Amino acid sequence: MAASVEVAGIGHAYGEHTVVRGLSFSLAAGDIGCLLGPSGCGKTTVLRCLAGFEPVRAGTIAFSGRVVSSPDRVVPPEARGVGMVFQDYALFPHLDVARNVAFGLERRSAVEREARTRRMLELVGLSDAGSAYPHELSGGQQQRIALARALAPNPELLLLDEPFSNLDVDLRERLSVEVRAILKEAGTTAILVTHDQHEAFAIADRVGVMNGGAIDQWASPYDVYHQPRTRFVADFIGRGVFVRGVAEEGGRLATELGELAGDLPPGVVAGDAIDVLLRPDDIVHDDASPWRATVASKTFRGAEFLYTLALASGTRVLAVVPSHHDHAIGEGIGIRLEIDHVVSFRAGDDPPG
């Protein structure tokens, strides 16, 4: 049965070096969560605490209301009902695929083991691979076998540690979608860690953006992207640039690319300086627009260009433009803002969490 997860104020340190501080989040049974952040932010340590490989110095971890970690209580990994998919797959090279998948089913009868193994191979789309050995499979197939092996004992919670980092970009994107479908069909609660926001958005129901051992924001992928709570989240998610503006009466924001309507940051009043987040999809190429920018550089992406544009003030912003709009470096073009979700912060400040 899938477990709900409740993490309340946990802390962890290696010696005097604090890695996780006051970290909290909750995940409903059957949902997929993701801890997303740069290297060194503590996300893998949190995963190890969830698995029971590391103790917590503060706070609690509970699965479906059962405390499995606290400063004075540590349920061992084998008693937590947790499955694990490792970065390097950790398949046994001397066992064929079927025996790899069945490895954690030694307490079941031979008939049950065979049926469960067959079901797991069907689930990951590799029904015909049972007699193959890991070295005969592609990286993507090995990853799916590792997932099947972890799911075979029907864990309450599945943990995935950077599961796609050894794969090429195209395969990572495709497998992310496949893995989400597999986990949803299995009904398994899962948490993965990654530094790749595309993976996080493709797989997770809830994303926790980590910063310095804590979670800055725990929300849906949509809200993390469109309604970032902190400057760090806004800067880390997507490819955005902050443009200086001024708060005006009536909640309007004045920028050098025109006025915007949006909620003012907490504590900001008319006349205060603000920073407005502009992402590449917020800027539209429009030669009829009165606002001009100069093409500083461009990257061809097939169907589109990613332009770096210099505004009159010298500020540089990014814009995604269809590739038939092929402008030369140094050329002036018209642009306008088209923003559905205005994100702004007090100039130079990070808003309270």
N, C-alpha and C positions, 0 to 999 in steps of 0.2 A: 504494500500500500504506500502510495506517495506521501512524503512527509512535508509539512509546512516547516519553514525555517524562521527562527527568531534570534537575531544577533543583537545583544544589548550592551553597548558601551565596552566592547572588549579592547584589551591592550596587550601588547606583546613586545618583548625586547630581547635582543641578543647581547647579554652582558649589560653594559651601560648604554648601549645603542638602542633607543626606542624606535621600533619599526611600525607598530600599529598603535593608535591612540584614540580612545573613545569612539570606536567605530560601531555603528548600529545600522541594521536594515532588517526588513522582514520580507518573506517570500511565501506566497500561497502555494498549497499543494498542487502539483501539476504544472506550475509555472516555471519558466526558464529565466534565471537571473544572470547578469554579467557584471563582473568587476573589471572596469576599464580604466586604464591609466598608463602613464609612461613607466619606463624601467625604474626600479627603485622606489616605487610608491607604496609597496607593501602588499600588493594584491595576491602574490603567490603565498606569502606568509599567512594571509587570511584563509586561503584555500587549505593550507596545511593545518591550520587550527580547526577548520571545519572537519577535516578528515581524522583528526585526533593525533596527527604526527607531531604537533607542537602544543604545549599547554598555553593557557591564557593567564596573564598576570592580573587582569581585571575584567569585570563583566561576565556575561554568560552566553552560551550558545545552547539553544534548545531545538529539538526536532519534534514537531507535533506535541509540544508542551513538556517533553522529557528533556531535562537538562543533561547535556552530554559533556559540557566543559564549563568550569568555573575555577577560581583560584584554589578551591579545596576539593574539587571533584573532576576527574578525567575518565570518561568511559573510553576504553581502548578501541582502536580503529576497527577491529574485527567484530566488535559488539555494537557498532553504530548503524549498521545497515546501509553503508556508504559504498558506492562503486567509484572507480577512478579511471580516467582515460589520460594517459601521460603524453607529454610532448613528443617522445620518440616511439610511441605505440607500445613498446615493451612486449612484443609478441615473442613467443618461444620458437626459435628457428628450427628446432628438432621435432616440433609437433606440426601436423598438418592443420589446416584451418578449422576443421570440425573439432579436433581435440583442443585447439586453442580456445575456441568458444565454450567448450564444455568444461574447461579447467576448474571453474568455481562451482561445479555441480556434483562434486564427488559424493555428497551425502544423499543424492537422489538415486533412484533405481536406474538401471540401464535403459529401460523403456522411457522413463521420464527425461533422462539426459538426452537421449536421441531426439525425442519430440521437441524439447526446448531448444536444442541446438538447431534443428531444422527450422523452427519458428524464427529464431534470431537471424539466421542466414536469409530467410525470406524477407524479414523486416528491413535488412540493410541492402537488399537487392543482389545478393551473392549466393543464391541457392545452389548454383552449379560449382561453387569453388571449394566445397568441403574437403576434397582430397588433395588440393593444392597446398604448397608450402609457402610461408610468408615471402621468401625471396623471389617467388614466381609471380607475385602480385605487384601492381603499381602502388605508388604512395597513397593515392586516394582509396584504393581497395584495402590496403593495410589499415588505414584509418577507420574504415567502416567495420573491419573485422575487430579492431580494438574496441570499438563502440559496442558491437554485438557481444563480445566477451564480458564487457562491463555491465551490460543490461541483462545478461542471461540469468544471474541469481535474483533478478527482480529487486534491485536495491531501492530503499526509501528515498535516497538522494544520490544523484550522479554528479561528480565533480570532474571538470575538464580543464587541464592545465595547458594553455596555449596550444590547443589541439591541431591547429592548421599551420603552425609556423614553419614547418619543413616542406610545405607545398608551394607550388608556383601560384601567382596571383589569380589566374583564371580558375584554377582548380579550387583554391580557397573559397572564392565567391560561390562556385557551384555547390561545393560540399557544405558550406554554411547553410544554404537553403535546404539541402537534403537532410542534414543532421537535425535541423529544427523539425522537419516533417516526421522524422523517425522518432524523436523524443516525444512529440505530441501524440503520435499514434500509440506509443508505449505508455503514455500517461505519466511519465517520470518527471519528478521535480529535479531540476538540474541547475548548476552554477558553473560558469566557466570564467576563466580569467584571460584577458587579451589586452594588447596595446593597440589593436586594430579596430577602429570604430566601425568600419564596414562590416566586419564579422559580428560585432556587438549588435548592430542595428538589424542584421539579417536574421540573427538567432533569437535574441532575448525579448522577453516581455517587459522586463525591468532592467535598467542599466544603472549601475553605481559608478560615478566618475570619481576616482580616487586621487587624492592630492596630499602628499606628505603624511601618509599613514591613516588618513581619515577619508570619509566619503563626503565630497562637496554637495553632491546631488544624487538622489535615488528616485528615479522616475521612469516613465515610458520612454523609449527611444525618441518618439515624436516630441515630447516635452523637453527632453534633454537638449535636443537640437533647436527647437523654436522658442523655448522659455528657459534658457540657462539661468540658474540662480546666482552664480558667481562669475566674476571676470575670468577666473581660471577655466571654468567649464566652457564659457563662451569662446575663449581663445583656443582651447584644446579640441573642441568639437567643430568639425567643418574647417573651411579655410577662410577665415574672416579677417577683416582689418577694422580697427577702431578709428573713427573719424570724429574730430572735435566739433562740438556744437554748443548751443546755448538753450537753456530751458526758457520757454515763453509762457505768458499767461494762457490759461485754458488748457494746459497740458500739452501744448505743442512744442516741437523740438526744431530749432532752426539750425540748418547745416549749410555748407557751401554748395550743396546739391539740392537745396530747396527745403521746404518745411515738411515735417512729418507729424502725424498724430499718433500719440502713444502714451502709455502711463509713465509718469516721471519716476525716476528711482526714489527709494525711500529717503526722506529728508531734503530732497531737492526742491528749491523754489525758483520762481521766475528770476532770470538773471544769472543763475549758477551755470558754470561750465559743466558739460556732460560729454561722455564718449559714446558714440552710436556705433553699434556693430553692423558692418556691411559685409555680406557674404557674396561670392561670385554670382549667385542666382538672384541677388537683389538689384543688380545693375543691368539695365537693358540698353542695348545699342539703338539709338534713335537720332538720325541725322537732323530731324526737325526740332530737336530739343535745344533750348537756349544754353544748356550746360554742356561745356566742352571738356575734353580730356585728351591727353597725348599718349599714343601707344608707346610705352617704354620697352616692353618685351612681349613675346607671345610664344605659346607652346601649342603645336598642332596636335589634335587628338582625334583626327579622322572626321567625325561628324561635327566637331566644334573646335574653336580656339579658346584657350585660356589666356586672356589678355591681362597684362599688368599695365594699368593706366595711371598716368600722372595728372593729378588735378592742378588747378591754378595755384593753390597754396603750396604745392610740392608734395602733398600727401599722395601716397600710392594706394590704389585699390585694385581688386581683381574683378574680372567680368568674364562670364562664359558667353561666347557669341557663336552662332552657326558658322561653319567653316567656309561658306560661300561669301561671308563678309571678311575678305582677306585684305587687311589694312597693313600698310608698311610701318616699320619702326619709325617713330618720329611724326607720324601722321596724326592730325587732329580729327577727332570724331565726336559726334553728339551722343550724350548718354542721359538717362533719367533713372530715378529710383522707382522700383516697383516692389514694395515690401508689405507682406501680409502680417508679419510679426515683428514689430519694432522692439529691438533690444538695446537698452542704454544703461549706463552706469554713471555715477558721479565721477567727474574727471579725476583720474588717478587713484580712485578708491576701489576697493572690493566690497560690495554690499554685504551687510550682515547676513549670516546663514539662517 
